[in-house]
Amino acid sequence: MDLEESSRIIRQLALDWAQADLPGKRLTYADYVRSIAGLQQATADVNRTAAIVAAVFKQANELKKTSEWVERELRFEALAQAVDHRQLLVLLDLEHAGAVDDDALDLYNERVNRFNTND
C-alpha cells in the first residue's frame, strides 16, 4: 500500500472518530489524525492500525469512554506495537501505576480483553 492510500485511511479513521458519539470534551480533528498517525508509525501496517483503532473504539462505545481515553489507549497500543510484547507492557503499566485501585484494575482488564473476539 502506498503512502497516499495509507494517508487516506488514516484521515478516514480520524473522520470516523470525529463523528463518533463519545462523551466528554472533544479533541480536534488534528488530534485524531496525530494519534492515529502515531499508531500507524508504530505498526507500519495500515490494516493492523485500522484493527487496533476499531477495537479501541468498540471498547470506548461499550464502556462510555471519552475521546481522551481513546487517545490515551491509542498511545498505549502504539507503545505496545513498538516493544512487541503487549502482555508484558500491560503488566508493567499496572505495576507502575502507583496504588492499584479499582480504576487501575479496570484499565488492566480493558487492555487485556481489548482483542478478545468472544462476542
C-alpha positions, 0 to 999 in steps of 0.5 A: 500500500502506498503512502497516499492510500495509507494517508487516506485511511488514516484521515478516514479513521480520524473522520470516523472518530470525529463523528463518533458519539463519545462523551466528554470534551472533544479533541480536534480533528488534528488530534485524531489524525496525530494519534492515529498517525502515531499508531500507524508509525508504530505498526507500519501496517495500515490494516493492523492500525485500522484493527487496533483503532476499531477495537479501541473504539468498540471498547470506548462505545461499550464502556462510555469512554471519552475521546481522551481515553481513546487517545490515551489507549491509542498511545498505549497500543502504539507503545505496545506495537513498538516493544512487541510484547503487549502482555508484558507492557500491560503488566508493567503499566499496572505495576507502575501505576502507583496504588492499584485501585479499582480504576487501575484494575479496570484499565488492566482488564480493558487492555487485556480483553481489548482483542478478545473476539468472544462476542 
